């Protein structure tokens, strides 16, 4: 572990914070318990040192899931032919470790310690972090361990909770977190290490109202995930969560900045592989680039030159042309993530005001009876869509005149389709895991994602079907073999089986 320090709002989080948190998890899996107890180290650390580590873990996990699923959403494509973008399922072992060994294991410790120390704000924030990690896990693998996990030697082989149960648990955790964060401020009566202050919260600086707002935004996200179980009900539940008080602008985005950190933003490592080491892995996908450009010759969306550059680290090659998924893109003039582009130099986003506004736009469209093929939306849906696009462009630093010109091209409310909303969200949330959730819950529909097609050289084991999940990591296939087999089954094409969440 070489995370040295991170500075925000004048505060410094020392390497010890992250070292303690990582040493707490050691080589344990999500089984928890005492498999790595060292009597020379304390059994508990300050709560204010635990939450920053959890925030960092969550960012890393979102990167690991997002950068891999971006190959399946055609945000990016592989340089090599016959790679993951042809729907060959990988294990996403790093993401599993970041979610379970790092995120959920330590969140469980923090919640229990906060409860013992009568620190409701840390307990509430911990439950929200549990919900974030659990949501990412189930949206990636479907059935995952939770209710029987973290019991140590009492249960070394926890069974997996069904996704339906997990979704209920997520909403319960978020509601419990909100209730805890609404309790009267008792910080001054607590030991310094249990006081919920800006030292122990490097995203919101100990502001409980911001935590409640993000919890409501997450409640809306996970409610809307269940459109396949009833679009109108999912939409109404999402709108109810937003109406309870959610994010009010980009300043409240739940994100993690790697500024001044000795361990860099993981996008920078990916970018450096391309530009410095000349090791080519991913290129922007042609499907994404085609959505982010128009005209003949192509004119780039104003965001594209900001988030993409050339393999030499220079400006985006024009006209922009991406790599065709499954074709093997080569190393020509396609757009790449580079050290000078937006993502390596900015926070990793977990949930943002822009995403929340896309959620609202979709929910208002569906609540009014909209379908995958219907035309027309309430005025409020268009307003939310415009707000979402504007917020995303402002975050990327697009010039005001360019934002206005782009927004003026968004259709009038009477002409908006579901595809209008979802394609704008697809463009805005580049490499974010939510895009893969959206595509799967709408069954990769060409009505929702126009012109979307299976990649070239599609994995023959997928039998012409779209990928729905990665493999469980190798550690699960071996150490927890019986549980793994109970969830994966014996079919070679289980990775194309639709999740409970998306079954109609």
C-alpha positions as CSV (number, residue, x, y, z in Angstrom):
1,X,0.0,0.0,0.0
2,X,1.6,3.3,-1.0
3,X,-1.2,5.8,-0.7
4,X,0.6,8.7,0.9
5,X,-1.8,11.6,1.3
6,X,-4.8,13.2,-0.1
7,X,-5.8,16.8,0.3
8,X,-9.2,18.4,0.0
9,X,-10.5,21.7,1.5
10,X,-7.2,22.1,3.3
11,X,-7.4,18.7,5.1
12,X,-4.9,16.0,4.8
13,X,-5.6,12.3,5.0
14,X,-2.3,10.5,5.9
15,X,-1.1,7.2,4.5
16,X,-1.8,5.6,7.9
17,X,-5.6,6.0,7.3
18,X,-5.4,3.7,4.3
19,X,-2.8,1.4,5.6
20,X,-4.8,0.7,8.8
21,X,-7.9,0.0,6.8
22,X,-6.1,-2.3,4.4
23,X,-4.3,-4.1,7.2
24,X,-7.6,-4.6,8.8
25,X,-8.8,-6.7,5.9
26,X,-5.4,-8.3,5.2
27,X,-5.7,-11.5,3.3
28,X,-9.2,-12.2,4.4
29,X,-12.1,-12.6,2.0
30,X,-15.6,-11.4,2.7
31,X,-15.9,-14.2,5.3
32,X,-14.6,-11.6,7.8
33,X,-13.7,-12.8,11.3
34,X,-10.3,-13.3,12.8
35,X,-8.3,-15.2,10.2
36,X,-5.5,-12.5,10.2
37,X,-5.5,-11.2,13.8
38,X,-2.1,-9.7,14.7
39,X,-1.9,-9.2,18.5
40,X,0.6,-6.3,18.0
41,X,-2.1,-4.2,16.2
42,X,-5.2,-2.7,17.7
43,X,-8.5,-4.4,17.0
44,X,-10.2,-1.1,16.2
45,X,-9.1,2.2,14.6
46,X,-10.7,5.6,14.6
47,X,-14.0,5.8,12.7
48,X,-12.6,9.0,11.1
49,X,-9.8,6.9,9.5
50,X,-12.2,4.2,8.2
51,X,-14.6,6.2,6.1
52,X,-12.0,7.8,3.8
53,X,-10.7,4.4,3.0
54,X,-14.2,3.1,2.2
55,X,-14.7,6.1,-0.2
56,X,-11.4,5.3,-2.0
57,X,-12.3,1.6,-2.2
58,X,-15.7,2.4,-3.8
59,X,-14.1,4.6,-6.4
60,X,-11.6,1.9,-7.3
61,X,-14.3,-0.7,-7.6
62,X,-16.4,1.6,-9.9
63,X,-13.4,2.0,-12.1
64,X,-12.7,-1.7,-12.2
65,X,-16.3,-2.6,-13.2
66,X,-16.8,0.3,-15.5
67,X,-13.6,0.1,-17.5
68,X,-14.3,-3.6,-18.2
69,X,-18.1,-3.3,-18.8
70,X,-17.3,-0.4,-21.2
71,X,-16.2,-3.1,-23.7
72,X,-19.6,-4.6,-23.5
73,X,-21.5,-1.3,-23.8
74,X,-19.2,-0.4,-26.8
75,X,-18.0,2.7,-25.1
76,X,-14.6,1.2,-25.8
77,X,-13.2,-1.6,-27.9
78,X,-10.2,-3.9,-27.7
79,X,-7.1,-3.3,-29.8
80,X,-6.7,-7.1,-30.2
81,X,-9.2,-9.2,-32.1
82,X,-11.2,-11.8,-30.3
83,X,-10.9,-10.2,-26.9
84,X,-13.4,-9.3,-24.2
85,X,-15.4,-6.9,-26.4
86,X,-16.6,-10.0,-28.4
87,X,-18.5,-10.9,-25.2
88,X,-16.0,-13.2,-23.7
89,X,-16.7,-13.1,-20.0
90,X,-13.9,-12.2,-17.7
91,X,-13.8,-12.7,-13.9
92,X,-13.4,-9.1,-12.8
93,X,-11.4,-10.4,-9.9
94,X,-10.0,-7.0,-9.0
95,X,-13.5,-5.6,-8.7
96,X,-14.6,-8.5,-6.5
97,X,-11.7,-7.9,-4.2
98,X,-12.3,-4.1,-4.1
99,X,-16.0,-4.7,-3.3
100,X,-15.6,-7.5,-0.8
101,X,-12.1,-7.6,0.7
102,X,-11.9,-3.9,0.8
103,X,-15.3,-2.3,0.7
104,X,-17.9,-4.5,2.3
105,X,-15.6,-6.1,4.9
106,X,-14.4,-2.8,6.2
107,X,-17.9,-1.2,6.0
108,X,-19.2,-4.0,8.1
109,X,-16.5,-3.3,10.7
110,X,-17.2,0.4,10.6
111,X,-21.0,0.1,11.0
112,X,-20.5,-2.3,14.0
113,X,-17.9,-0.1,15.6
114,X,-20.0,3.0,15.1
115,X,-23.0,1.4,16.7
116,X,-20.9,0.3,19.7
117,X,-19.5,3.8,20.1
118,X,-22.9,5.4,19.7
119,X,-21.8,7.4,16.6
120,X,-25.0,7.4,14.4
121,X,-23.5,9.6,11.7
122,X,-20.6,7.2,10.9
123,X,-23.1,4.3,11.2
124,X,-25.4,5.9,8.8
125,X,-22.6,6.8,6.3
126,X,-21.4,3.2,6.7
127,X,-24.7,1.8,5.7
128,X,-24.8,4.0,2.6
129,X,-21.4,2.7,1.7
130,X,-22.6,-0.9,2.2
131,X,-25.5,-0.1,-0.2
132,X,-23.2,1.3,-2.8
133,X,-20.9,-1.7,-2.7
134,X,-23.7,-4.2,-2.6
135,X,-25.5,-2.5,-5.5
136,X,-22.4,-2.7,-7.6
137,X,-21.9,-6.3,-6.7
138,X,-25.4,-7.5,-7.6
139,X,-25.6,-5.4,-10.7
140,X,-22.4,-7.1,-11.9
141,X,-22.9,-10.8,-10.8
142,X,-26.6,-11.0,-9.7
143,X,-26.6,-13.3,-6.7
144,X,-23.8,-12.4,-4.2
145,X,-22.9,-13.0,-0.6
146,X,-24.2,-10.7,2.1
147,X,-26.6,-11.9,4.8
148,X,-24.3,-14.9,5.7
149,X,-21.0,-13.1,5.1
150,X,-18.6,-11.4,7.5
151,X,-19.1,-14.1,10.2
152,X,-15.6,-15.4,10.3
153,X,-15.1,-19.0,11.3
154,X,-18.8,-19.3,12.1
155,X,-19.5,-19.5,8.4
156,X,-16.5,-19.9,6.1
157,X,-18.7,-20.7,3.0
158,X,-21.6,-18.3,3.0
159,X,-24.4,-18.9,0.5
160,X,-25.4,-16.1,-1.9
161,X,-28.4,-13.9,-1.4
162,X,-30.8,-13.8,-4.4
163,X,-30.8,-10.6,-6.3
164,X,-34.4,-9.9,-5.4
165,X,-33.4,-10.0,-1.7
166,X,-30.3,-7.9,-2.3
167,X,-32.4,-5.1,-3.9
168,X,-34.6,-5.1,-0.8
169,X,-31.5,-5.0,1.4
170,X,-30.1,-2.0,-0.5
171,X,-33.2,0.1,0.1
172,X,-33.3,-1.0,3.7
173,X,-29.7,0.1,4.2
174,X,-30.3,3.4,2.5
175,X,-33.4,4.1,4.6
176,X,-31.6,3.1,7.8
177,X,-28.7,5.3,6.8
178,X,-31.0,8.3,6.3
179,X,-32.7,7.8,9.7
180,X,-29.3,7.6,11.5
181,X,-28.0,10.8,9.8
182,X,-31.2,12.7,10.8
183,X,-30.5,12.1,14.5
184,X,-29.5,15.0,16.7
185,X,-25.8,16.0,16.5
186,X,-24.1,14.3,19.5
187,X,-20.5,14.8,18.2
188,X,-19.3,16.8,21.1
189,X,-20.2,14.0,23.5
190,X,-18.1,11.4,21.6
191,X,-14.4,10.6,21.6
192,X,-12.6,12.6,19.0
193,X,-12.1,9.5,16.8
194,X,-15.8,8.9,16.6
195,X,-16.8,12.5,15.8
196,X,-18.3,13.0,12.3
197,X,-16.2,15.9,11.0
198,X,-14.5,17.0,7.8
199,X,-11.3,15.1,8.9
200,X,-13.1,11.8,8.6
201,X,-15.2,12.5,5.5
202,X,-13.2,13.5,2.4
203,X,-16.2,13.8,0.1
204,X,-18.8,15.8,2.1
205,X,-16.7,17.1,4.9
206,X,-19.0,15.7,7.6
207,X,-22.2,17.3,6.1
208,X,-25.0,15.0,7.0
209,X,-27.5,16.8,4.7
210,X,-25.3,15.9,1.7
211,X,-25.2,12.3,2.8
212,X,-29.0,12.2,3.0
213,X,-29.2,13.7,-0.5
214,X,-26.9,11.1,-2.0
215,X,-28.8,8.3,-0.2
216,X,-32.1,9.6,-1.8
217,X,-30.4,9.7,-5.2
218,X,-29.3,6.1,-4.7
219,X,-32.8,5.1,-3.6
220,X,-34.0,6.5,-7.0
221,X,-31.3,4.8,-8.9
222,X,-32.1,1.3,-7.5
223,X,-35.8,1.9,-7.7
224,X,-35.5,2.7,-11.4
225,X,-33.3,-0.4,-12.0
226,X,-36.5,-2.5,-11.6
227,X,-38.3,-1.2,-14.8
228,X,-38.6,-4.7,-16.0
229,X,-40.7,-5.6,-13.0
230,X,-43.1,-2.8,-13.7
231,X,-42.0,0.5,-15.4
232,X,-44.7,2.7,-13.9
233,X,-44.1,1.5,-10.4
234,X,-40.3,1.8,-10.7
235,X,-40.7,5.3,-12.1
236,X,-43.0,6.4,-9.3
237,X,-40.7,4.9,-6.6
238,X,-37.8,6.7,-8.2
239,X,-39.6,10.1,-8.2
240,X,-40.7,9.6,-4.6
241,X,-37.1,9.1,-3.6
242,X,-36.0,12.2,-5.5
243,X,-38.8,14.3,-4.0
244,X,-37.6,13.3,-0.5
245,X,-34.6,15.6,-1.1
246,X,-31.7,14.6,-3.4
247,X,-28.7,16.2,-5.1
248,X,-29.1,19.8,-6.0
249,X,-26.1,20.4,-8.3
250,X,-22.6,19.2,-9.4
251,X,-21.1,20.4,-6.2
252,X,-22.8,17.5,-4.4
253,X,-21.6,14.8,-6.7
254,X,-20.5,11.7,-4.8
255,X,-17.1,11.2,-6.3
256,X,-13.5,10.6,-5.2
257,X,-10.6,12.8,-6.3
258,X,-7.1,11.4,-6.4
259,X,-5.5,14.9,-6.3
260,X,-2.2,14.9,-4.5
261,X,-2.4,11.1,-3.9
262,X,0.7,9.1,-4.4
263,X,-1.5,6.3,-5.7
264,X,-2.9,7.9,-8.9
265,X,-6.3,7.9,-10.5
266,X,-6.5,4.4,-12.2
267,X,-7.4,6.0,-15.5
268,X,-4.0,7.6,-15.5
269,X,-2.3,4.2,-15.3
270,X,-4.5,3.1,-18.3
271,X,-3.6,6.3,-20.2
272,X,0.1,6.0,-19.5
273,X,0.1,2.4,-20.9
274,X,-1.0,3.9,-24.2
275,X,1.1,7.1,-24.4
276,X,4.2,6.3,-22.4
277,X,4.6,2.5,-22.6
278,X,3.0,2.2,-26.0
279,X,1.0,-0.7,-24.7
280,X,-2.3,-0.5,-26.5
281,X,-5.4,-2.1,-24.8
282,X,-8.5,0.0,-25.3
283,X,-9.7,2.5,-27.8
284,X,-12.9,4.5,-27.9
285,X,-15.6,2.4,-29.5
286,X,-17.0,3.4,-32.9
287,X,-20.6,3.0,-31.7
288,X,-19.9,5.5,-28.9
289,X,-17.9,7.8,-31.2
290,X,-20.7,7.8,-33.8
291,X,-23.1,8.9,-31.1
292,X,-20.7,11.7,-30.1
293,X,-20.3,13.1,-33.6
294,X,-22.5,14.2,-36.5
295,X,-22.4,15.5,-40.0
296,X,-20.2,14.7,-43.0
297,X,-17.3,15.2,-42.3
298,X,-18.0,14.4,-38.7
299,X,-18.0,17.2,-36.2
300,X,-17.3,16.0,-32.6
301,X,-19.6,16.6,-29.7
302,X,-17.9,19.3,-27.7
303,X,-17.2,16.8,-24.9
304,X,-15.3,14.3,-27.1
305,X,-12.1,16.4,-27.6
306,X,-12.1,16.9,-23.8
307,X,-12.3,13.2,-22.9
308,X,-10.3,11.7,-25.8
309,X,-7.0,12.2,-27.4
310,X,-4.5,10.5,-29.7
311,X,-2.2,7.6,-28.9
312,X,0.6,10.1,-28.8
313,X,-1.1,12.1,-26.1
314,X,-2.0,14.9,-28.4
315,X,-5.4,16.3,-29.5
316,X,-8.2,14.1,-30.7
317,X,-7.7,13.0,-34.4
318,X,-10.4,14.5,-36.6
319,X,-12.8,13.5,-38.0
320,X,-13.2,11.2,-35.0
321,X,-13.5,7.5,-35.8
322,X,-13.5,4.8,-33.1
323,X,-12.6,1.1,-33.1
324,X,-15.3,-1.3,-34.3
325,X,-16.2,-3.7,-31.4
326,X,-14.8,-7.2,-32.0
327,X,-12.9,-6.3,-35.1
328,X,-9.5,-5.6,-33.5
329,X,-8.9,-1.9,-33.8
330,X,-5.2,-1.7,-34.4
331,X,-3.2,1.3,-33.1
332,X,-4.1,4.0,-35.7
333,X,-5.6,7.4,-35.2
334,X,-8.6,6.3,-33.1
335,X,-9.5,8.2,-29.9
336,X,-7.8,7.1,-26.6
337,X,-8.0,8.0,-23.0
338,X,-4.7,9.9,-22.6
339,X,-2.8,11.5,-19.7
340,X,-4.0,14.9,-20.9
341,X,-7.7,14.0,-21.3
342,X,-10.4,14.5,-18.7
343,X,-10.7,11.2,-16.9
344,X,-7.2,10.7,-15.6
345,X,-7.2,14.2,-14.1
346,X,-10.6,14.3,-12.4
347,X,-12.5,12.4,-9.8
348,X,-14.0,9.0,-10.3
349,X,-17.8,9.5,-10.2
350,X,-20.0,7.1,-8.2
351,X,-23.3,9.0,-8.5
352,X,-23.7,12.5,-9.8
353,X,-26.3,15.2,-10.2
354,X,-26.2,14.6,-13.9
355,X,-27.0,10.9,-13.5
356,X,-29.8,11.9,-11.1
357,X,-31.3,14.2,-13.6
358,X,-31.2,11.4,-16.3
359,X,-33.0,9.2,-13.7
360,X,-35.6,11.8,-13.3
361,X,-36.1,12.3,-17.0
362,X,-36.6,8.6,-17.6
363,X,-38.9,8.2,-14.6
364,X,-41.1,11.1,-15.7
365,X,-41.2,9.7,-19.2
366,X,-42.2,6.2,-17.9
367,X,-44.6,7.5,-15.3
368,X,-46.6,9.3,-18.0
369,X,-47.0,6.0,-19.9
370,X,-44.0,6.2,-22.2
371,X,-42.7,3.0,-23.7
372,X,-39.7,1.9,-25.8
373,X,-41.4,2.9,-29.0
374,X,-43.8,5.8,-28.0
375,X,-43.2,9.4,-28.9
376,X,-43.8,12.4,-26.6
377,X,-42.9,13.2,-23.0
378,X,-44.1,15.6,-20.3
379,X,-42.4,19.0,-20.3
380,X,-40.9,18.1,-16.9
381,X,-39.1,15.1,-18.5
382,X,-37.5,17.4,-21.1
383,X,-36.5,19.9,-18.5
384,X,-34.8,17.1,-16.5
385,X,-33.0,15.9,-19.6
386,X,-31.7,19.4,-20.4
387,X,-30.6,19.8,-16.8
388,X,-28.7,16.5,-17.0
389,X,-26.9,17.3,-20.3
390,X,-26.0,20.8,-19.0
391,X,-24.7,19.5,-15.7
392,X,-22.6,16.9,-17.5
393,X,-21.1,19.4,-20.0
394,X,-20.4,21.9,-17.2
395,X,-18.6,19.1,-15.3
396,X,-16.4,18.4,-18.4
397,X,-15.7,22.1,-18.8
398,X,-17.6,22.7,-22.1
399,X,-17.9,26.3,-23.1
400,X,-21.2,27.9,-22.3
401,X,-22.0,28.8,-26.0
402,X,-21.3,25.2,-27.0
403,X,-23.6,23.9,-24.2
404,X,-26.4,26.2,-25.4
405,X,-26.0,25.2,-29.0
406,X,-26.1,21.5,-28.1
407,X,-29.2,21.9,-25.8
408,X,-31.0,23.8,-28.5
409,X,-30.9,20.7,-30.6
410,X,-32.6,18.5,-28.0
411,X,-36.1,17.7,-29.4
412,X,-39.2,19.4,-28.0
413,X,-41.1,17.4,-25.4
414,X,-43.7,16.2,-27.9
415,X,-40.9,14.6,-30.0
416,X,-38.9,13.0,-27.2
417,X,-38.5,9.2,-27.2
418,X,-37.0,6.9,-24.6
419,X,-34.1,6.6,-26.9
420,X,-33.6,10.4,-26.7
421,X,-33.1,10.1,-22.9
422,X,-31.1,6.9,-22.8
423,X,-28.7,7.8,-25.6
424,X,-27.9,11.1,-23.9
425,X,-27.3,9.3,-20.7
426,X,-25.1,6.8,-22.6
427,X,-23.0,9.6,-24.0
428,X,-22.7,11.4,-20.7
429,X,-21.7,8.5,-18.5
430,X,-18.7,7.2,-20.4
431,X,-17.4,4.0,-18.8
432,X,-19.7,4.3,-15.8
433,X,-21.1,0.9,-14.7
434,X,-24.7,2.3,-14.8
435,X,-24.6,2.3,-18.6
436,X,-24.3,-1.5,-18.6
437,X,-27.2,-1.7,-16.2
438,X,-29.3,0.4,-18.5
439,X,-28.5,-1.6,-21.6
440,X,-29.3,-4.9,-19.9
441,X,-32.6,-3.7,-18.3
442,X,-33.7,-2.7,-21.8
443,X,-32.4,-5.9,-23.3
444,X,-29.9,-4.1,-25.5
445,X,-32.9,-2.9,-27.5
446,X,-32.2,-1.2,-30.8
447,X,-35.3,0.9,-30.2
448,X,-33.7,2.4,-27.1
449,X,-30.1,2.3,-28.4
450,X,-30.4,3.0,-32.1
451,X,-28.2,1.1,-34.5
452,X,-26.7,-1.0,-31.6
453,X,-25.6,-4.4,-32.9
454,X,-23.6,-7.4,-31.6
455,X,-19.8,-7.0,-32.0
456,X,-18.0,-8.6,-34.9
457,X,-16.5,-12.0,-34.3
458,X,-19.1,-12.5,-31.6
459,X,-18.2,-15.2,-29.1
460,X,-19.8,-18.4,-30.5
461,X,-20.4,-19.7,-26.9
462,X,-22.9,-16.8,-26.5
463,X,-25.1,-18.3,-29.2
464,X,-26.0,-14.8,-30.6
465,X,-27.0,-13.5,-27.2
466,X,-25.8,-10.4,-25.4
467,X,-23.6,-10.7,-22.4
468,X,-25.4,-10.3,-19.0
469,X,-22.6,-10.9,-16.4
470,X,-18.9,-11.7,-15.9
471,X,-17.6,-14.9,-14.4
472,X,-17.4,-15.2,-10.6
473,X,-13.7,-14.7,-9.7
474,X,-11.4,-17.7,-9.6
475,X,-11.2,-17.5,-5.8
476,X,-14.9,-18.2,-5.6
477,X,-14.8,-21.0,-8.1
478,X,-12.2,-22.8,-6.0
479,X,-12.5,-21.7,-2.3
480,X,-16.3,-21.5,-2.3
481,X,-16.8,-24.0,-5.0
482,X,-20.2,-25.5,-3.9
483,X,-21.8,-22.1,-3.5
484,X,-20.3,-20.9,-6.8
485,X,-21.7,-24.0,-8.6
486,X,-25.1,-23.4,-7.1
487,X,-25.2,-19.9,-8.5
488,X,-23.4,-20.4,-11.8
489,X,-24.8,-23.8,-12.7
490,X,-23.3,-26.0,-15.4
491,X,-24.3,-24.3,-18.6
492,X,-21.4,-22.8,-20.5
493,X,-23.6,-19.9,-21.7
494,X,-24.9,-18.9,-18.3
495,X,-23.1,-15.5,-18.8
496,X,-25.9,-14.7,-21.3
497,X,-28.8,-15.6,-19.0
498,X,-30.9,-12.6,-18.1
499,X,-30.7,-11.5,-14.4
500,X,-33.7,-11.5,-12.1
501,X,-33.7,-7.7,-12.2
502,X,-34.2,-7.6,-16.0
503,X,-36.6,-10.6,-16.5
504,X,-40.0,-9.4,-17.6
